[in-house]
Amino acid sequence: MRVGVVAACDIEINPLIEAMRDVSVKKHAMVDFHAGRYGRLDVVALFSGVCKVNAAIATQVLIDMYDVSHIIMVGVAGAIDKSLHISDTVISSEIAYHDVAGNILTEYHPWMDSVYFKADDTLLQGLLKANADDATVKPGRMVTGEVFIHQEGRSEIIEKHNPLCVDMETAAVAHVCHANAVPFAAVRSISDTPHESGADAFEKYFEETAKKSVSVLRRYLDTI
């Protein structure tokens, strides 16, 4: 088993890389891929850069060059659901784009049955079981789009998808994994909420919540 772990930014992946051993680094497509060991596992960790295309490029390289058996995305997200608080963590049950017309995915490649990429159930259940004692960790729907959501745009996203949270990369990584039949799940901790939203909240809580998402992931990796 070789697990690929993708994040958008260095702060979101560094806590995992620092916990790895025997790490070697190679650059592909302008991205540094950190291959090493975490416990008994082979792990390849990277940060792709922000937004969908960067995440997709890095994920395809990860699959092609490192023969990973599973991919997990970590990082932060903005809460859409009002019940979420700063540092709450969402494990993806399904993921969609909120800025892509649904028929592009269902009527054209990859000819999906719906607009939602389903997380791998084994990964989902494993992540939830490993974090069962943490009431701030919960499963739910994520959506992705290339815009930072303040208050404007929330109502449209809720009406269309009613997700727990929103980010800028997860659906792109899920899309690549779907096309390659690689099991995927995402772990996203909340850095801003409907009650405390915007760039100021994101900057204030970014590092704290990034560490939380890696902690949730590590609890799962420790069980394998």
N, CA, C and O of each residue as an XYZ file, in Angstrom:
896
protein
N       0.851     -1.195      0.000
C       0.000      0.000      0.000
C       0.883      1.239      0.000
O       1.745      1.394      0.864
N       0.669      2.107     -0.954
C       1.390      3.383     -1.010
C       0.339      4.490     -1.093
O      -0.458      4.541     -2.030
N       0.355      5.368     -0.102
C      -0.660      6.410      0.002
C      -0.097      7.722     -0.512
O       0.977      8.152     -0.093
N      -0.821      8.354     -1.418
C      -0.490      9.696     -1.862
C      -1.296     10.703     -1.071
O      -2.505     10.540     -0.902
N      -0.639     11.742     -0.586
C      -1.322     12.786      0.181
C      -1.079     14.121     -0.507
O       0.063     14.538     -0.701
N      -2.162     14.779     -0.869
C      -2.112     16.024     -1.631
C      -2.659     17.164     -0.788
O      -3.685     17.022     -0.124
N      -1.972     18.281     -0.821
C      -2.475     19.525     -0.238
C      -2.249     20.640     -1.245
O      -1.480     20.487     -2.193
N      -2.920     21.755     -1.034
C      -2.739     22.887     -1.939
C      -1.515     23.708     -1.584
O      -0.822     24.207     -2.470
N      -1.241     23.855     -0.282
C      -0.182     24.754      0.185
C       0.805     24.022      1.087
O       0.479     22.984      1.662
N       1.998     24.562      1.204
C       3.032     23.927      2.029
C       2.621     23.816      3.485
O       2.903     22.801      4.122
N       1.968     24.822      4.026
C       1.549     24.791      5.431
C       0.587     23.645      5.684
O       0.529     23.119      6.796
N      -0.171     23.249      4.666
C      -1.141     22.176      4.823
C      -0.507     20.786      4.780
O      -1.126     19.828      5.245
N       0.689     20.644      4.246
C       1.321     19.329      4.124
C       2.561     19.187      4.987
O       2.948     18.062      5.306
N       3.197     20.278      5.377
C       4.452     20.197      6.127
C       4.353     19.392      7.420
O       5.294     18.667      7.740
N       3.247     19.484      8.189
C       3.186     18.667      9.411
C       3.276     17.163      9.138
O       3.774     16.414      9.979
N       2.805     16.718      7.988
C       2.941     15.305      7.645
C       4.365     14.991      7.196
O       4.953     14.002      7.633
N       4.913     15.826      6.332
C       6.278     15.589      5.842
C       7.263     15.547      7.009
O       8.192     14.739      7.007
N       7.068     16.409      7.999
C       7.954     16.441      9.157
C       7.864     15.172      9.988
O       8.797     14.847     10.723
N       6.753     14.451      9.883
C       6.575     13.208     10.633
C       7.022     11.977      9.841
O       7.004     10.863     10.364
N       7.422     12.174      8.586
C       7.895     11.078      7.752
C       9.387     10.861      7.942
O      10.086     11.748      8.432
N       9.881      9.689      7.559
C      11.315      9.393      7.627
C      11.779      8.868      6.279
O      10.970      8.496      5.429
N      13.091      8.843      6.100
C      13.699      8.329      4.867
C      13.104      9.015      3.638
O      12.760      8.360      2.654
N      12.988     10.327      3.708
C      12.309     11.087      2.660
C      13.287     11.454      1.544
O      14.384     11.952      1.796
N      12.866     11.199      0.322
C      13.581     11.691     -0.850
C      12.645     12.597     -1.627
O      11.437     12.364     -1.676
N      13.212     13.636     -2.236
C      12.393     14.642     -2.917
C      12.781     14.699     -4.387
O      13.956     14.824     -4.732
N      11.765     14.603     -5.250
C      11.970     14.774     -6.678
C      10.948     15.767     -7.211
O       9.813     15.819     -6.738
N      11.360     16.552     -8.197
C      10.475     17.559     -8.771
C       9.932     17.076    -10.108
O      10.689     16.648    -10.980
N       8.630     17.147    -10.258
C       7.948     16.845    -11.519
C       6.909     17.933    -11.757
O       6.158     18.277    -10.844
N       6.855     18.478    -12.965
C       5.860     19.496    -13.312
C       5.855     20.645    -12.296
O       4.801     21.164    -11.930
N       7.063     21.030    -11.850
C       7.251     22.151    -10.928
C       6.740     21.870     -9.519
O       6.590     22.801     -8.727
N       6.470     20.606     -9.190
C       5.979     20.218     -7.862
C       6.995     19.299     -7.210
O       7.522     18.400     -7.865
N       7.279     19.507     -5.926
C       8.172     18.634     -5.166
C       7.372     17.477     -4.571
O       6.415     17.690     -3.827
N       7.773     16.258     -4.905
C       7.129     15.046     -4.401
C       8.032     14.437     -3.326
O       9.178     14.082     -3.601
N       7.515     14.321     -2.116
C       8.263     13.818     -0.967
C       7.861     12.363     -0.735
O       6.776     12.087     -0.225
N       8.737     11.438     -1.111
C       8.473     10.008     -0.956
C       9.239      9.493      0.253
O      10.443      9.719      0.369
N       8.545      8.801      1.156
C       9.195      8.282      2.346
C       8.294      7.326      3.088
O       7.388      6.723      2.512
N       8.556      7.196      4.385
C       7.813      6.268      5.221
C       7.109      7.032      6.340
O       7.664      7.951      6.943
N       5.884      6.624      6.589
C       5.163      7.081      7.782
C       4.724      5.818      8.507
O       3.855      5.091      8.026
N       5.317      5.558      9.651
C       5.055      4.289     10.317
C       5.475      3.145      9.409
O       6.620      3.086      8.962
N       4.550      2.242      9.140
C       4.834      1.099      8.266
C       4.455      1.368      6.817
O       4.592      0.490      5.965
N       3.984      2.566      6.535
C       3.427      2.878      5.224
C       4.419      3.598      4.321
O       5.234      4.399      4.780
N       4.333      3.298      3.021
C       4.961      4.144      2.016
C       4.022      5.314      1.745
O       2.840      5.114      1.465
N       4.541      6.519      1.828
C       3.730      7.724      1.626
C       4.453      8.654      0.661
O       5.671      8.818      0.731
N       3.684      9.261     -0.242
C       4.192     10.315     -1.112
C       3.348     11.559     -0.841
O       2.134     11.550     -1.046
N       3.991     12.618     -0.384
C       3.276     13.824      0.023
C       3.724     15.010     -0.813
O       4.890     15.102     -1.197
N       2.799     15.915     -1.095
C       3.116     17.070     -1.935
C       2.125     18.190     -1.713
O       1.009     17.969     -1.242
N       2.547     19.399     -2.058
C       1.571     20.477     -2.211
C       1.601     20.925     -3.669
O       2.660     21.145     -4.257
N       0.412     21.050     -4.222
C       0.246     21.234     -5.664
C       0.255     22.677     -6.112
O       0.530     22.973     -7.275
N      -0.047     23.581     -5.185
C      -0.403     24.940     -5.564
C      -1.920     25.061     -5.566
O      -2.636     24.066     -5.686
N      -2.391     26.273     -5.434
C      -3.822     26.532     -5.266
C      -4.570     26.397     -6.590
O      -4.037     26.712     -7.654
N      -5.799     25.931     -6.508
C      -6.798     25.865     -7.578
C      -6.740     24.563     -8.373
O      -5.827     23.749     -8.234
N      -7.757     24.413     -9.206
C      -8.083     23.102     -9.768
C      -7.030     22.554    -10.718
O      -6.667     21.383    -10.609
N      -6.539     23.346    -11.629
C      -5.590     22.826    -12.615
C      -4.306     22.374    -11.943
O      -3.791     21.302    -12.262
N      -3.777     23.167    -11.018
C      -2.575     22.771    -10.304
C      -2.781     21.457     -9.560
O      -1.922     20.575     -9.594
N      -3.908     21.332     -8.896
C      -4.198     20.106     -8.151
C      -4.323     18.911     -9.081
O      -3.847     17.821     -8.762
N      -4.958     19.109    -10.225
C      -5.134     18.012    -11.176
C      -3.803     17.564    -11.771
O      -3.548     16.366    -11.889
N      -2.960     18.512    -12.143
C      -1.635     18.175    -12.699
C      -0.853     17.324    -11.697
O      -0.332     16.264    -12.046
N      -0.777     17.789    -10.471
C       0.004     17.088     -9.456
C      -0.557     15.706     -9.170
O       0.201     14.759     -8.959
N      -1.875     15.582     -9.160
C      -2.490     14.286     -8.881
C      -2.216     13.289     -9.994
O      -1.951     12.119     -9.718
N      -2.273     13.724    -11.237
C      -1.994     12.801    -12.344
C      -0.536     12.356    -12.324
O      -0.243     11.186    -12.568
N       0.373     13.272    -12.038
C       1.784     12.893    -11.920
C       1.974     11.902    -10.774
O       2.710     10.924    -10.905
N       1.311     12.159     -9.661
C       1.387     11.266     -8.504
C       0.967      9.850     -8.879
O       1.609      8.883     -8.468
N      -0.088      9.723     -9.645
C      -0.574      8.414    -10.075
C       0.385      7.773    -11.079
O       0.707      6.590    -10.968
N       0.830      8.541    -12.039
C       1.670      7.996    -13.110
C       3.082      7.645    -12.646
O       3.637      6.630    -13.067
N       3.662      8.471    -11.790
C       5.068      8.324    -11.428
C       5.294      7.499    -10.165
O       6.373      6.936     -9.978
N       4.278      7.422     -9.289
C       4.511      6.808     -7.980
C       3.615      5.607     -7.689
O       3.730      5.006     -6.621
N       2.741      5.249     -8.599
C       1.938      4.033     -8.457
C       1.259      3.957     -7.090
O       1.303      2.926     -6.419
N       0.632      5.059     -6.689
C      -0.048      5.074     -5.395
C      -1.329      4.241     -5.460
O      -2.001      4.187     -6.489
N      -1.646      3.604     -4.355
C      -2.854      2.775     -4.296
C      -4.069      3.567     -3.834
O      -5.201      3.208     -4.158
N      -3.846      4.647     -3.079
C      -4.915      5.482     -2.544
C      -4.420      6.925     -2.526
O      -3.218      7.170     -2.429
N      -5.336      7.871     -2.620
C      -4.988      9.289     -2.507
C      -5.938      9.947     -1.513
O      -7.153      9.750     -1.555
N      -5.348     10.729     -0.624
C      -6.122     11.494      0.358
C      -5.689     12.950      0.266
O      -4.496     13.251      0.238
N      -6.666     13.849      0.221
C      -6.360     15.277      0.220
C      -6.564     15.836      1.618
O      -7.526     15.487      2.302
N      -5.650     16.709      2.039
C      -5.781     17.371      3.330
C      -5.718     18.874      3.124
O      -5.249     19.359      2.094
N      -6.199     19.602      4.126
C      -6.129     21.050      4.046
C      -7.301     21.714      4.734
O      -7.986     21.111      5.560
N      -7.517     22.961      4.378
C      -8.555     23.763      5.011
C      -9.712     23.974      4.037
O      -9.592     23.739      2.834
N     -10.825     24.422      4.592
C     -12.014     24.709      3.785
C     -12.832     25.783      4.477
O     -12.663     26.044      5.668
N     -13.713     26.395      3.718
C     -14.656     27.347      4.281
C     -15.983     26.656      4.560
O     -16.488     25.905      3.725
N     -16.532     26.907      5.714
C     -17.817     26.292      6.071
C     -18.955     26.961      5.309
O     -19.019     28.186      5.206
N     -19.839     26.143      4.785
C     -21.100     26.624      4.233
C     -22.230     26.342      5.220
O     -23.098     27.187      5.440
N     -22.210     25.155      5.806
C     -23.204     24.788      6.810
C     -22.973     25.598      8.090
O     -21.851     25.671      8.590
N     -24.035     26.199      8.610
C     -23.916     27.093      9.759
C     -23.608     26.362     11.056
O     -23.253     26.998     12.049
N     -23.737     25.040     11.069
C     -23.457     24.291     12.291
C     -21.966     24.082     12.518
O     -21.558     23.681     13.608
N     -21.142     24.350     11.497
C     -19.710     24.121     11.610
C     -19.006     25.286     12.294
O     -19.403     26.444     12.166
N     -17.953     24.944     13.021
C     -17.153     25.924     13.730
C     -15.700     25.845     13.271
O     -15.304     24.877     12.621
N     -14.911     26.854     13.604
C     -13.492     26.862     13.286
C     -12.841     25.581     13.833
O     -13.055     25.208     14.987
N     -12.050     24.922     12.991
C     -11.312     23.692     13.294
C     -12.164     22.429     13.282
O     -11.620     21.335     13.438
N     -13.478     22.539     13.103
C     -14.246     21.327     12.794
C     -13.671     20.732     11.515
O     -13.117     21.452     10.684
N     -13.801     19.427     11.360
C     -13.188     18.763     10.218
C     -14.198     17.902      9.483
O     -14.934     17.125     10.092
N     -14.225     18.050      8.169
C     -15.144     17.299      7.315
C     -14.369     16.228      6.563
O     -13.333     16.502      5.957
N     -14.885     14.998      6.612
C     -14.387     13.907      5.783
C     -15.336     13.785      4.603
O     -16.544     13.657      4.798
N     -14.819     13.822      3.396
C     -15.684     13.846      2.215
C     -16.499     12.568      2.080
O     -15.955     11.466      2.148
N     -17.795     12.720      1.890
C     -18.628     11.595      1.469
C     -18.831     11.651     -0.043
O     -18.870     10.620     -0.715
N     -18.958     12.871     -0.569
C     -19.046     13.105     -2.006
C     -18.614     14.532     -2.287
O     -18.667     15.403     -1.419
N     -18.184     14.749     -3.528
C     -17.581     16.024     -3.893
C     -18.096     16.453     -5.264
O     -18.252     15.625     -6.161
N     -18.360     17.749     -5.423
C     -18.793     18.272     -6.717
C     -18.135     19.624     -6.970
O     -17.637     20.274     -6.050
N     -18.146     20.034     -8.243
C     -17.788     21.404     -8.592
C     -19.025     22.285     -8.424
O     -20.118     21.900     -8.839
N     -18.863     23.458     -7.822
C     -19.996     24.383     -7.787
C     -19.918     25.400     -8.922
O     -20.837     26.200     -9.098
N     -18.827     25.377     -9.695
C     -18.661     26.347    -10.776
C     -18.535     25.681    -12.145
O     -18.022     26.282    -13.089
N     -19.003     24.439    -12.247
C     -18.984     23.710    -13.525
C     -20.393     23.201    -13.800
O     -21.030     22.631    -12.914
N     -20.882     23.401    -15.012
C     -22.205     22.886    -15.385
C     -22.217     21.366    -15.274
O     -21.330     20.686    -15.790
N     -23.235     20.844    -14.595
C     -23.283     19.418    -14.318
C     -23.275     18.539    -15.544
O     -22.699     17.452    -15.518
N     -23.905     18.984    -16.625
C     -23.999     18.122    -17.802
C     -22.652     17.923    -18.490
O     -22.507     17.014    -19.307
N     -21.668     18.756    -18.171
C     -20.325     18.540    -18.723
C     -19.753     17.217    -18.230
O     -19.015     16.546    -18.951
N     -20.096     16.845    -17.003
C     -19.592     15.601    -16.424
C     -20.472     14.395    -16.750
O     -19.978     13.270    -16.825
N     -21.757     14.622    -16.943
C     -22.661     13.490    -17.152
C     -22.890     13.167    -18.630
O     -23.132     12.011    -18.978
N     -22.817     14.169    -19.493
C     -23.063     13.938    -20.916
C     -21.780     13.800    -21.728
O     -21.808     13.383    -22.886
N     -20.667     14.153    -21.115
C     -19.356     14.047    -21.758
C     -18.418     13.321    -20.797
O     -18.799     12.975    -19.678
N     -17.184     13.097    -21.253
C     -16.202     12.435    -20.399
C     -16.113     13.137    -19.050
O     -15.948     14.357    -19.009
N     -16.219     12.392    -17.931
C     -16.171     10.930    -17.754
C     -17.522     10.244    -17.658
O     -17.613      9.171    -17.062
N     -18.582     10.827    -18.224
C     -19.898     10.187    -18.334
C     -20.390      9.642    -16.997
O     -20.716      8.462    -16.864
N     -20.432     10.525    -16.025
C     -20.828     10.129    -14.671
C     -22.336      9.995    -14.553
O     -23.090     10.566    -15.340
N     -22.761      9.230    -13.554
C     -24.190      9.065    -13.291
C     -24.788     10.295    -12.626
O     -25.987     10.548    -12.745
N     -23.949     11.064    -11.920
C     -24.397     12.300    -11.285
C     -23.215     13.256    -11.258
O     -22.126     12.915    -11.720
N     -23.426     14.446    -10.720
C     -22.350     15.443    -10.680
C     -21.409     15.206     -9.505
O     -20.427     15.932     -9.347
N     -21.695     14.199     -8.677
C     -20.929     13.989     -7.454
C     -19.915     12.853     -7.599
O     -20.261     11.742     -8.002
N     -18.664     13.151     -7.264
C     -17.640     12.130     -7.145
C     -17.771     11.518     -5.757
O     -17.710     12.233     -4.757
N     -17.951     10.207     -5.686
C     -18.113      9.535     -4.405
C     -16.746      9.228     -3.792
O     -15.853      8.727     -4.476
N     -16.589      9.527     -2.522
C     -15.371      9.130     -1.827
C     -15.342      7.616     -1.691
O     -16.390      6.974     -1.618
N     -14.156      7.052     -1.657
C     -14.011      5.620     -1.444
C     -14.553      5.266     -0.061
O     -14.156      5.864      0.939
N     -15.453      4.301     -0.007
C     -16.129      4.001      1.261
C     -15.171      3.427      2.298
O     -15.314      3.709      3.487
N     -14.196      2.627      1.868
C     -13.241      2.068      2.827
C     -12.415      3.172      3.467
O     -12.199      3.158      4.679
N     -11.948      4.132      2.668
C     -11.222      5.272      3.215
C     -12.114      6.103      4.137
O     -11.704      6.476      5.236
N     -13.316      6.386      3.690
C     -14.248      7.190      4.473
C     -14.494      6.554      5.836
O     -14.376      7.216      6.868
N     -14.836      5.267      5.837
C     -15.144      4.595      7.096
C     -13.899      4.467      7.975
O     -13.986      4.582      9.197
N     -12.749      4.231      7.357
C     -11.514      4.142      8.131
C     -11.163      5.452      8.806
O     -10.769      5.468      9.972
N     -11.304      6.552      8.080
C     -11.031      7.870      8.645
C     -11.997      8.191      9.782
O     -11.596      8.730     10.814
N     -13.265      7.860      9.589
C     -14.258      8.132     10.625
C     -14.021      7.269     11.855
O     -14.118      7.759     12.981
N     -13.716      6.006     11.659
C     -13.471      5.103     12.792
C     -12.258      5.545     13.591
O     -12.279      5.521     14.821
N     -11.188      5.952     12.888
C      -9.969      6.379     13.572
C     -10.183      7.659     14.364
O      -9.432      7.942     15.297
N     -11.205      8.441     14.000
C     -11.489      9.714     14.663
C     -12.817      9.691     15.407
O     -13.425     10.735     15.643
N     -13.264      8.489     15.776
C     -14.589      8.341     16.387
C     -14.707      9.081     17.719
O     -15.804      9.477     18.112
N     -13.591      9.270     18.409
C     -13.627      9.951     19.708
C     -13.581     11.478     19.586
O     -13.651     12.188     20.590
N     -13.466     11.972     18.364
C     -13.395     13.418     18.129
C     -14.724     13.893     17.550
O     -15.017     13.665     16.376
N     -15.518     14.550     18.373
C     -16.861     14.971     17.960
C     -16.824     16.077     16.918
O     -17.853     16.385     16.317
N     -15.669     16.679     16.690
C     -15.572     17.749     15.692
C     -15.325     17.213     14.287
O     -15.257     17.991     13.336
N     -15.189     15.895     14.141
C     -14.961     15.275     12.834
C     -16.254     14.650     12.351
O     -16.881     13.881     13.079
N     -16.663     14.971     11.125
C     -17.935     14.463     10.613
C     -17.857     14.283      9.101
O     -17.096     14.977      8.428
N     -18.653     13.340      8.562
C     -18.691     13.140      7.112
C     -19.650     14.120      6.452
O     -20.579     14.619      7.086
N     -19.414     14.389      5.175
C     -20.360     15.245      4.476
C     -19.910     15.612      3.086
O     -18.831     15.229      2.633
N     -20.759     16.362      2.421
C     -20.525     16.787      1.036
C     -19.620     18.013      0.998
O     -19.764     18.940      1.795
N     -18.685     17.992      0.052
C     -17.820     19.134     -0.222
C     -18.076     19.624     -1.636
O     -18.469     18.847     -2.505
N     -17.855     20.916     -1.868
C     -17.883     21.443     -3.228
C     -16.645     22.300     -3.464
O     -16.042     22.835     -2.534
N     -16.289     22.410     -4.741
C     -15.060     23.087     -5.145
C     -15.353     24.124     -6.221
O     -16.165     23.892     -7.117
N     -14.684     25.267     -6.122
C     -14.768     26.284     -7.159
C     -13.653     27.292     -6.975
O     -13.121     27.445     -5.876
N     -13.303     27.970     -8.030
C     -12.150     28.868     -7.985
C     -12.562     30.287     -7.638
O     -12.374     31.225     -8.413
N     -13.124     30.410     -6.457
C     -13.469     31.727     -5.928
C     -13.510     31.604     -4.417
O     -13.991     30.602     -3.886
N     -13.001     32.632     -3.709
C     -13.063     32.641     -2.256
C     -14.453     33.113     -1.850
O     -14.871     34.208     -2.225
N     -15.170     32.294     -1.087
C     -16.553     32.593     -0.738
C     -16.605     33.452      0.523
O     -16.170     33.032      1.596
N     -17.139     34.646      0.375
C     -17.435     35.472      1.543
C     -18.918     35.229      1.857
O     -19.311     34.077      2.041
N     -19.722     36.236      1.921
C     -21.165     36.030      2.066
C     -21.817     35.877      0.691
O     -22.742     35.086      0.504
N     -21.305     36.660     -0.267
C     -21.844     36.578     -1.621
C     -21.587     35.199     -2.222
O     -20.468     34.690     -2.166
N     -22.609     34.608     -2.786
C     -22.479     33.312     -3.428
C     -22.882     32.136     -2.561
O     -23.077     31.032     -3.070
N     -23.012     32.353     -1.251
C     -23.367     31.238     -0.368
C     -24.745     30.669     -0.686
O     -24.921     29.453     -0.762
N     -25.714     31.551     -0.872
C     -27.088     31.076     -1.072
C     -27.201     30.240     -2.333
O     -27.930     29.249     -2.358
N     -26.479     30.633     -3.392
C     -26.525     29.869     -4.645
C     -25.907     28.479     -4.454
O     -26.427     27.492     -4.975
N     -24.805     28.400     -3.712
C     -24.162     27.105     -3.459
C     -25.065     26.221     -2.607
O     -25.186     25.024     -2.866
N     -25.692     26.798     -1.602
C     -26.591     26.023     -0.746
C     -27.775     25.512     -1.546
O     -28.157     24.349     -1.412
N     -28.358     26.360     -2.372
C     -29.510     25.944     -3.171
C     -29.154     24.822     -4.139
O     -29.956     23.914     -4.358
N     -27.964     24.879     -4.717
C     -27.565     23.907     -5.728
C     -27.063     22.607     -5.124
O     -27.366     21.528     -5.633
N     -26.283     22.702     -4.024
C     -25.605     21.507     -3.506
C     -25.818     21.244     -2.017
O     -25.704     20.098     -1.583
N     -26.121     22.265     -1.228
C     -26.269     22.142      0.223
C     -25.090     21.381      0.847
O     -25.305     20.383      1.535
N     -23.858     21.834      0.621
C     -22.685     21.130      1.152
C     -22.364     21.571      2.577
O     -22.914     22.550      3.083
N     -21.464     20.828      3.207
C     -20.924     21.279      4.484
C     -19.867     22.357      4.288
O     -19.799     23.313      5.061
N     -19.032     22.203      3.243
C     -17.914     23.136      3.098
C     -17.524     23.301      1.634
O     -17.988     22.574      0.757
N     -16.657     24.279      1.402
C     -16.236     24.638      0.053
C     -14.731     24.877      0.038
O     -14.165     25.381      1.009
N     -14.084     24.512     -1.072
C     -12.653     24.749     -1.230
C     -12.350     24.949     -2.707
O     -13.266     25.052     -3.523
N     -11.063     25.003     -3.053
C     -10.665     25.321     -4.421
C     -10.000     24.169     -5.174
O      -9.597     24.351     -6.323
N      -9.871     22.974     -4.552
C      -9.125     21.900     -5.230
C      -9.758     20.514     -5.166
O      -9.520     19.712     -6.070
N     -10.541     20.194     -4.159
C     -10.884     18.798     -3.885
C     -11.563     18.098     -5.052
O     -11.216     16.959     -5.364
N     -12.518     18.744     -5.703
C     -13.216     18.087     -6.811
C     -12.271     17.754     -7.953
O     -12.448     16.739     -8.626
N     -11.261     18.602     -8.183
C     -10.307     18.329     -9.255
C      -9.496     17.077     -8.951
O      -9.266     16.258     -9.841
N      -9.060     16.917     -7.703
C      -8.330     15.718     -7.309
C      -9.247     14.499     -7.397
O      -8.835     13.448     -7.888
N     -10.479     14.632     -6.928
C     -11.445     13.539     -7.023
C     -11.709     13.153     -8.475
O     -11.860     11.973     -8.790
N     -11.764     14.144     -9.353
C     -12.008     13.926    -10.781
C     -10.889     13.073    -11.386
O     -11.157     12.096    -12.085
N      -9.648     13.443    -11.116
C      -8.506     12.688    -11.639
C      -8.496     11.267    -11.070
O      -8.242     10.306    -11.795
N      -8.772     11.141     -9.780
C      -8.824      9.805     -9.176
C      -9.938      8.965     -9.782
O      -9.758      7.768    -10.006
N     -11.075      9.571    -10.047
C     -12.187      8.855    -10.683
C     -11.780      8.348    -12.060
O     -12.059      7.200    -12.407
N     -11.127      9.190    -12.839
C     -10.733      8.803    -14.194
C      -9.681      7.696    -14.190
O      -9.569      6.935    -15.151
N      -8.913      7.610    -13.107
C      -7.857      6.602    -13.007
C      -8.229      5.430    -12.107
O      -7.410      4.540    -11.881
N      -9.451      5.421    -11.594
C      -9.929      4.356    -10.700
C      -9.025      4.195     -9.478
O      -8.704      3.076     -9.078
N      -8.619      5.319     -8.890
C      -7.814      5.314     -7.673
C      -8.705      5.744     -6.508
O      -9.332      6.800     -6.586
N      -8.781      4.960     -5.432
C      -9.618      5.323     -4.284
C      -9.196      6.672     -3.690
O      -8.008      6.956     -3.540
N     -10.193      7.489     -3.357
C      -9.929      8.863     -2.925
C     -10.842      9.259     -1.771
O     -11.991      8.825     -1.684
N     -10.301     10.095     -0.887
C     -11.095     10.792      0.123
C     -10.373     12.079      0.475
O      -9.190     12.240      0.176
N     -11.094     12.996      1.114
C     -10.511     14.280      1.498
C     -10.806     14.567      2.962
O     -11.845     14.183      3.499
N      -9.854     15.257      3.592
C      -9.964     15.694      4.984
C      -9.766     17.202      4.985
O      -8.677     17.688      4.681
N     -10.811     17.941      5.325
C     -10.745     19.404      5.280
C     -11.210     19.985      6.615
O     -12.317     19.704      7.076
N     -10.345     20.800      7.226
C     -10.684     21.467      8.482
C     -11.110     22.906      8.209
O     -10.609     23.555      7.290
N     -12.029     23.383      9.012
C     -12.703     24.651      8.739
C     -11.883     25.843      9.226
O     -11.549     25.950     10.406
N     -11.565     26.743      8.280
C     -10.770     27.935      8.590
C     -11.610     29.203      8.629
O     -11.162     30.223      9.153
N     -12.827     29.155      8.079
C     -13.727     30.307      8.167
C     -15.156     29.801      8.055
O     -15.405     28.758      7.450
N     -16.081     30.529      8.631
C     -17.469     30.093      8.747
C     -18.414     31.213      8.311
O     -17.976     32.344      8.101
N     -19.713     30.905      8.173
C     -20.661     31.986      7.875
C     -20.676     33.061      8.953
O     -21.020     34.211      8.680
N     -20.299     32.688     10.196
C     -20.300     33.644     11.291
C     -18.992     34.432     11.356
O     -18.973     35.574     11.817
N     -17.908     33.824     10.896
C     -16.588     34.457     10.917
C     -15.940     34.168      9.567
O     -15.162     33.225      9.421
N     -16.277     34.995      8.591
C     -15.926     34.685      7.210
C     -14.936     35.703      6.653
O     -14.622     36.720      7.272
N     -14.460     35.375      5.443
C     -13.604     36.313      4.728
C     -12.135     36.036      4.901
O     -11.731     35.144      5.648
N     -11.335     36.822      4.191
C      -9.884     36.624      4.160
C      -9.245     36.810      5.528
O      -8.269     36.128      5.841
N      -9.765     37.712      6.349
C      -9.181     37.943      7.674
C      -9.292     36.694      8.539
O      -8.332     36.316      9.211
N     -10.459     36.052      8.524
C     -10.645     34.821      9.301
C      -9.753     33.713      8.757
O      -9.151     32.961      9.523
N      -9.671     33.615      7.444
C      -8.828     32.597      6.829
C      -7.376     32.753      7.278
O      -6.742     31.781      7.688
N      -6.857     33.961      7.202
C      -5.471     34.204      7.594
C      -5.256     33.926      9.078
O      -4.204     33.419      9.467
N      -6.226     34.247      9.896
C      -6.114     34.069     11.341
C      -6.039     32.595     11.730
O      -5.278     32.223     12.623
N      -6.827     31.760     11.059
C      -6.968     30.378     11.488
C      -6.310     29.355     10.558
O      -6.354     28.156     10.831
N      -5.714     29.810      9.487
C      -5.214     28.903      8.456
C      -4.227     27.868      9.003
O      -4.410     26.668      8.797
N      -3.199     28.320      9.688
C      -2.166     27.394     10.150
C      -2.716     26.405     11.176
O      -2.408     25.214     11.127
N      -3.523     26.900     12.095
C      -4.124     26.047     13.127
C      -4.990     24.952     12.511
O      -4.895     23.785     12.890
N      -5.827     25.338     11.565
C      -6.742     24.361     10.986
C      -6.034     23.426     10.020
O      -6.444     22.275      9.869
N      -4.979     23.895      9.361
C      -4.187     23.008      8.518
C      -3.578     21.883      9.344
O      -3.581     20.729      8.917
N      -3.062     22.207     10.514
C      -2.496     21.187     11.401
C      -3.568     20.209     11.855
O      -3.305     19.015     12.000
N      -4.777     20.716     12.078
C      -5.867     19.833     12.508
C      -6.180     18.792     11.438
O      -6.385     17.623     11.765
N      -6.220     19.187     10.175
C      -6.546     18.220      9.122
C      -5.495     17.123      9.041
O      -5.832     15.960      8.821
N      -4.226     17.478      9.215
C      -3.163     16.472      9.198
C      -3.265     15.573     10.423
O      -3.000     14.375     10.325
N      -3.638     16.114     11.559
C      -3.818     15.287     12.757
C      -4.911     14.246     12.553
O      -4.766     13.095     12.966
N      -5.998     14.651     11.918
C      -7.088     13.718     11.622
C      -6.600     12.625     10.670
O      -6.903     11.448     10.867
N      -5.851     13.011      9.645
C      -5.284     12.031      8.729
C      -4.343     11.075      9.447
O      -4.419      9.864      9.235
N      -3.461     11.591     10.288
C      -2.475     10.754     10.957
C      -3.130      9.728     11.882
O      -2.636      8.609     12.017
N      -4.223     10.101     12.509
C      -4.935      9.115     13.335
C      -5.331      7.908     12.499
O      -5.269      6.769     12.962
N      -5.736      8.169     11.272
C      -6.100      7.065     10.372
C      -4.859      6.292      9.914
O      -4.843      5.063      9.974
N      -3.837      6.991      9.465
C      -2.630      6.301      9.003
C      -2.023      5.440     10.100
O      -1.436      4.396      9.816
N      -2.160      5.867     11.350
C      -1.632      5.101     12.476
C      -2.343      3.769     12.662
O      -1.817      2.872     13.321
N      -3.532      3.631     12.086
C      -4.289      2.364     12.248
C      -3.978      1.354     11.163
O      -4.372      0.193     11.275
N      -3.276      1.767     10.109
C      -3.056      0.872      8.963
C      -1.832     -0.004      9.211
O      -1.480     -0.825      8.365
